[in-house]
Amino acid sequence: MTEKRTLLYEGKAKNIYLTDDDSIILAQYKDQATALNGKKKDQISGKGALNNQITSLIFRELNRRGVQTHFIEQISKTEQLNTQVDIIPLEVVVRNYTAGSFSKRFNLAEGIKLATPIVEFYYKNDDLDDPFINDAHVKFLEIASDEEIALLKQNALAIDLILTDLFAKIELKLIDFKLEFGRLPDGTIILADEISPDTSRLWDMDNNHVDKDVYRRDLGDLIPIYQRVLTDLQTEFEGK
Ligand code: TMP
């Protein structure tokens, strides 16, 4: 039995606990919602349970399709066990359509399909507001080597194909999403963190937002929208 021990890290959306097994951490998903790097903050009852269940289902599918991830098992509505990794301090964003900061940067409408997906790196650093950085910056900051940068991009694009297919099955378009990777003690890089409507943009066939933009932009209540994603994924992938 893997017991929850000391708090290792308190994040905006998750708390991470050490367990009695050195190689395993326990992630507890919280109800807190934040936007604008923490400047907008609210408690949304039920969000943690939904994101934990959605992330667990998606990581189970990724594991099943041969992607190496940190996910071990979901142990409660709000908790999952993960292999402990050293998180690489990069937000790896993949974009299939224009939206969000990409639309702002290039003054483009949202929802234009990109000819090929674009992978971007942001430096995970709250004090600096997670700046957009390029490959040379990643090397300069000694975050990853040339080979690792190539591997991160290749893995992100492979995951994009799987996720696009997975969400298409429940009639959602994967506009963009954010990934985080970590290193095992032997240096192997695997997928970590979460994949949920908090960390991706999902649009339905009428281009309604089915993701955290509903909170960021005050478009309505998050819970029924996130519940729809979970219920449809469960029906499609778990026969529930
Ligand atoms: P962006 O358009 O604001 O750069 O966001 C791109 C994608 O990355 C979007 O799906 C939301 C996700 N994301 C996070 O999960 N965490 C973050 O801190 C940011 C900035 C974006």
Residues whose N, C-alpha, C, O or C-beta is under 5 A from the ligand:
A	BS01	TMP	V93 A99 G100 S101 F102 D176 F177 K178 D198 T199 S200 R201
